Amino acid sequence: MDYFKRKKIKDILYNNISREEYQDIVVLGWVRTKRVSKNIAFIELNDGSTLHNLQIVFLESEKFPLDNISTGTSLRVKGYLEESEGREQSLELKAEELTIIGDAPADYLLQKKRHSFEFLREIAHLRPRTNTFGVINRFRSKLANVIHSYFQSRGFYYIHSPIITTSDAEGAGDLFQVTTLDLNNLPLSEDGSVDYSSDFFGVKAGLTVSGQLEAEVLATALGDVYTFGPTFRAENSNTSRHASEFWMVEPEMAFCELDEMMDIIEDFLKYLFRYSLEEAKEEMAFFNKWIDNERIKILEDIISADFERITYTEAVKILEKADAEFEYPVKWGIDLQSEHERYLTEKHFKKPIMVTDYPKEIKAFYMRLNDDDKTVRAVDCLVPKVGEIIGGSQREERHDILLKRMKDMQMDIDNYQWFLDLRKYGTVPHSGFGLGFDRILMYISGMSNIRDVIPFPRTPGNARF
């Protein structure tokens, strides 16, 4: 199939091949369009390596089996490159040989017209072939790679936290259960509850909601670590920002306190935005033209801004004095809603902010308790147009205080004894944060629905493909 002989269209169009290679070029790809006129024909071929197509020119077109070719057909073409007279591309391929690899009949769903995102979600197996979702998936790959580059170049170790777990890191109880028990004949204990001792793992297990707790284990041995993998929430939410399966980036840093971590959060976000603007220009130009024409400016503004830092209490005071009508009333103790976060970033500060020291009642058990016994060393990074984009905290490293907090929340202490042991044997201050990978993709691209940045989204009532 000439896999090693072929040239990627990206390399041809971006002049990554020498003139000596212009002869005997082999390309493999799918037909986007076909135009046939007297004695000459043109095919726009795309192989997935770039948004742009390579124009194939068929001189003496009657010599080629063009009648059997339609949109979606896969081809092998051999020929030679010449400079193109058209404005859309610098080079075109003059065909000498043509082989049809796979036909695409007339019922092919992706004909040359615009399709709604709603329609394309129904054909997730074909939508990567469209311009938009080709760009999204290439950009997803690039951004994942640069996240690894950021942490690896700074001495972090990439760790693999378990997908199957017995711990609920967030304490919300939204776990998908993993079991091999016969659901039609469940073994029961004397009190009528399910007897998990005969289950595959011998205990009740589920899909992870976060790799954080295991990352803390590795951070207390290796120093600076990060996880980057799938996480799951059995939360019955159908909003445009929620998915049941998504990827999380979760660094964890030993000997690191909250202020130091906030420096890392700001640097990390700006690094991703700079990379997008400087190294993913094709994708960003597409997003700015077809998705949101302010997207490039939004990223540029964030890169040039110094992130404001305020406490939750200060944020509430600003919101209480705001000349704005909020759907959710503001008072100390509430969990800030997106409308509140956007007011702070878009109206008041007009730039990203870090909000710290939230009430302990609305934050997770592992966050370090402040001396006021009312707030914890948490931080949410808020950006314009969205609100929260990163959440993190300094972790509670004091054994007795963490134990009391877990008892107050009526947690199963025996199940988390290993987590308490980290505070018993050589405890250190440590901090970490979580970035939803799919949400940062939404933010950079301007896509408004999380279902459109995940190749095969899993949402309530939907596990197709």
Disulfide bonds with the S-S distance in Angstrom:
none
